[in-house]
Amino acid sequence: MSSKVLYAIYEEGDDLLHAVETVRGKGMDVVDCYTPYPVHGLDNVMGIKRSRLPIAAFCFAMLGLASAISLQYFTMGYDWPMIIGGKPYSGLPSWIPVCFELSILFTAYGMGITFFIKSRMLHGMEADIK
């Protein structure tokens, strides 16, 4: 089994796109392309699938938003109702900063935990090195 490596340097991003299309059209694999700036459409041409991380981030943000709203509604509406500055018990506009901050917090921690689980770097997990 022989493996050959081909290196090439291109001046323009369009030339790189056409070269990757040609090479993949001939049945060869393109492992990586290094560019000093983003070349739009390069991922599609290389055959790289779109990541599902934005979907996970959205789910974590919605979980944080739901927990913030439920925490504030329970606290200000049932557990310890107080009228502060003439605002009603369930004043949703005054809850916006807390909802935003908890959404960001849940997203950040959720994405960190997702990274460690996906890359199998949690304590006690066997590394999947290939």
C-alpha positions as CSV (number, residue, x, y, z in Angstrom):
1,M,0.0,0.0,0.0
2,S,1.5,3.3,-1.0
3,S,0.4,6.7,0.1
4,K,1.4,9.7,-1.8
5,V,1.3,13.3,-0.6
6,L,0.8,16.2,-2.9
7,Y,1.6,19.8,-1.9
8,A,0.6,22.8,-3.9
9,I,0.7,26.6,-3.5
10,Y,-1.9,28.9,-5.1
11,E,-2.0,32.6,-5.2
12,E,-5.8,33.0,-5.3
13,G,-8.7,31.3,-3.5
14,D,-10.5,30.5,-6.7
15,D,-7.6,28.6,-8.1
16,L,-7.5,26.5,-4.9
17,L,-11.2,25.8,-5.2
18,H,-10.9,24.6,-8.8
19,A,-7.8,22.5,-7.9
20,V,-9.6,20.8,-5.0
21,E,-12.7,20.1,-7.3
22,T,-10.4,18.6,-9.9
23,V,-8.4,16.4,-7.5
24,R,-11.6,15.2,-5.8
25,G,-13.2,14.6,-9.2
26,K,-10.3,12.2,-10.0
27,G,-11.0,10.2,-6.8
28,M,-8.3,11.4,-4.6
29,D,-8.8,12.6,-1.0
30,V,-8.0,16.1,0.1
31,V,-7.1,16.0,3.7
32,D,-6.5,19.6,4.5
33,C,-6.1,23.1,3.0
34,Y,-4.2,25.8,4.8
35,T,-5.1,29.4,3.8
36,P,-4.2,32.7,5.5
37,Y,-7.8,33.8,5.0
38,P,-11.2,32.0,4.8
39,V,-12.0,30.7,1.3
40,H,-15.8,30.5,1.1
41,G,-17.1,27.2,-0.2
42,L,-13.9,25.3,0.5
43,D,-15.6,23.0,3.1
44,N,-18.3,22.0,0.6
45,V,-15.7,21.3,-2.2
46,M,-13.6,19.3,0.2
47,G,-16.6,17.2,1.2
48,I,-16.6,18.3,4.9
49,K,-20.1,18.0,6.4
50,R,-21.6,20.9,8.3
51,S,-21.1,20.7,12.1
52,R,-24.1,20.1,14.4
53,L,-22.5,22.2,17.2
54,P,-24.9,25.2,16.5
55,I,-27.9,23.0,17.1
56,A,-26.4,21.9,20.5
57,A,-25.6,25.5,21.4
58,F,-29.2,26.5,20.6
59,C,-30.5,23.7,22.8
60,F,-28.3,24.7,25.7
61,A,-29.3,28.4,25.3
62,M,-33.0,27.4,25.4
63,L,-32.4,25.3,28.4
64,G,-30.8,28.3,30.1
65,L,-33.6,30.6,29.1
66,A,-36.3,28.2,30.4
67,S,-34.5,27.7,33.7
68,A,-34.1,31.5,34.1
69,I,-37.7,32.2,33.4
70,S,-38.9,29.4,35.7
71,L,-36.6,30.4,38.5
72,Q,-37.6,34.0,38.4
73,Y,-41.3,33.2,38.0
74,F,-41.3,30.8,40.9
75,T,-39.2,33.1,43.1
76,M,-41.0,36.4,42.4
77,G,-44.5,35.0,41.9
78,Y,-44.9,32.3,44.5
79,D,-42.0,31.8,46.9
80,W,-41.1,35.4,47.9
81,P,-43.4,37.9,46.1
82,M,-42.2,41.5,46.5
83,I,-43.3,44.7,44.8
84,I,-40.0,46.4,43.8
85,G,-40.3,49.9,42.3
86,G,-44.0,49.4,41.5
87,K,-43.3,46.5,39.1
88,P,-45.6,43.5,39.0
89,Y,-44.6,40.2,40.4
90,S,-44.1,38.6,37.1
91,G,-42.5,41.5,35.2
92,L,-41.0,39.8,32.2
93,P,-39.2,42.9,30.8
94,S,-37.2,43.3,34.1
95,W,-36.1,39.6,33.8
96,I,-34.4,40.0,30.4
97,P,-30.8,40.6,31.8
98,V,-31.0,37.5,33.9
99,C,-32.5,35.4,31.1
100,F,-29.7,36.6,28.7
101,E,-26.9,35.8,31.2
102,L,-28.2,32.4,32.1
103,S,-28.6,31.5,28.4
104,I,-24.9,32.5,27.8
105,L,-23.8,30.6,31.0
106,F,-25.7,27.4,30.0
107,T,-24.4,27.6,26.4
108,A,-20.8,28.1,27.5
109,Y,-20.8,25.2,30.1
110,G,-22.8,23.0,27.8
111,M,-20.5,23.4,24.9
112,G,-17.5,22.8,27.1
113,I,-19.0,19.6,28.4
114,T,-20.0,18.6,24.9
115,F,-16.5,19.1,23.7
116,F,-15.0,17.0,26.4
117,I,-17.6,14.2,25.9
118,K,-17.2,14.2,22.1
119,S,-13.4,14.2,22.2
120,R,-13.5,11.5,24.9
121,M,-11.3,13.7,27.3
122,L,-13.4,13.2,30.4
123,H,-11.8,11.7,33.5
124,G,-12.1,7.9,33.4
125,M,-12.8,7.6,29.6
126,E,-10.5,5.6,27.4
127,A,-9.0,7.7,24.6
128,D,-10.0,6.6,21.1
129,I,-6.7,7.2,19.4
130,K,-6.5,6.1,15.7
